[in-house]
Amino acid sequence: MSRNIVSVMSCIIVLSLIVVELFASVDGAVRRHQRVGSDKSAVSEDTVYNYLMEFDYLPKSDIETGALRSEEQLKDAIRNLQRFGNIPATGEIDEATRKLIHLPRCGVGDSNRTANFSPDNLEYGHHRMKRYVLQGPKWDKTDLTWSLVNWTME
């Protein structure tokens, strides 16, 4: 008889833990989908995180790690985006950041190697990165021939 009571109690405990976990995950999902800002240019937090991952400000999420990121990582990623967009780097999703996220752009990520030509970086000692590589075979023909076609005396 006491064995049945123990098994019933353990089932109740397991079920209560499942219910608590279910409510916690639903609450987290609701918080993640809350809107940032109150106007028509509002951006959901998921949209911001996806933007930061898509353009190399945050590492891509994988199945093993999920979306586990510290608050400081997120603020650093937002600051880097703001610096690259040449807006004040607050680390918060403000109006200027929302506008920056909504701007059309190409799909190439903003890695650390990408040049930033903001006025802050144009001081002495900051030079533009050259975009050529001296490698591969040399062009064998050094004497070029040319001619004019359809030339008139006018």
N, C-alpha and C positions, 0 to 999 in steps of 0.2 A: 504494500500500500504506500509506504513512504517513497518507494522507488518511483511510483507514478507521479507523486507530488513533485519530486525533484525534476523529472523529465518535463512536466507541465511548466514548472517555474523556469527552466532553462529555455523552453520554447517561447515563453512570454518575454523573457529578457532579449532573446535573439530578435523576435518580432519588433519589440520596442526600439532596438538599435537600428533595425532596417527602416522603421518609420522616421526616426530622428535623422538618419542619413538622407532619406528621400526629401524631407523638408529642407535640410541644409543645402542640398544640391539644387532644388527648385529656387530657393532664396538667392543662391549665388547666380543662377541663370537670369533671374529677374533683375538683379543688380547690374549684371554685365550688360544687359540690354537697355538700361536706363539711358535717357538722352542727356547729352552734355550741352547745356545752353537751352534757351527757351524760344529762340526765334526760328525762322524757316531754314536758316543755314546750320541748324543743330546737327551734330555728328554723334553717332552712338560710339561707345567705348570700343566695341568690337570693330567698327569701321576704322577707328584710329589705330588699333593694334594691327589690323590687317594691312593698313597702309604702311605702318612702320616695318612690318615684316617684308612686305612686297618690295620696298625700296631700300633694304639692307640696313635699317636702323636697329632692328631687333633680329636675333637669330630666328630662323624658321622653327615653328613648333613641330615636334615629332610625336609619335605615339607614346614613346617611353617617358619623355619629360612633360608632355602636355603643354599647358600654357603657364607653367610655374615661373613667375618672374617677380622680383622684388619691386617695391614701389620706387626705389632708387634707380633700378635699371630702366623702368618706364620713364621716369623724369629725365634721366640722361639721354634716352633715345629722343624724347620730345625736344630737349634742349639742342641736340645735334641737328634735328630737323629744322628747328627755328634758326640756328646759325647758318645752315646751308641755304635756307630761304631768305636770309638777310633781314630777319625780323627780330625784335627783342627776345633774347633767350631766357624765358621765365621758367620753363619746365612744366608749365601748366597749359591746358588746352584753352587758349583765349580766342578772341574774335579773329585776330590776325592769323593764328594757327589754323582755325577753321577755314578761313579764306584760302590759305595756302594749300590745304588738303583738297579743296574743291577745284583748284586750278587744273586745267588740262596739262598733261605732260606725257613724255615718252615712257616706255616701260623699263628703261634701263635703271638699275639701282644706283643709289648715291653712295658708293663705297668711299673709303678714306682716301683712295688714290685720286678721286675726282677733284679737279681744281676748283677752288672757290675764289671768285674774282670780286669779293666784296671789298669795299674801301679799307676795311681793317687789315686785309691780307696783302695790300699793295704797298707795304712799307719796304724799306731797304732790306735786302737779304731774302725776300720771298720771290722766287722766280717761277715762271711758268714751266710746267713739265713738258719736255719735248716729246713729240708723238711720232718718232721714227726710230728704226733700229738699224744699225750698221751690221748687217749679216747677210749671208746668201751670196750667190754668184754675182760677179761684176758683169756689166753689159760689155760684150766683146767689141762691138762696133762703136768707135769713138769719132769717126769722120762721118758727118751727116751730109746728105745731098738734098737739095731742094730745088723747086722750080715754081714759077708763077703760071697760073692757069687763068685764061680769060682776061688777060691784061689789056687795057686800052690806053691810048695816048692822051685821052682827055684829061 
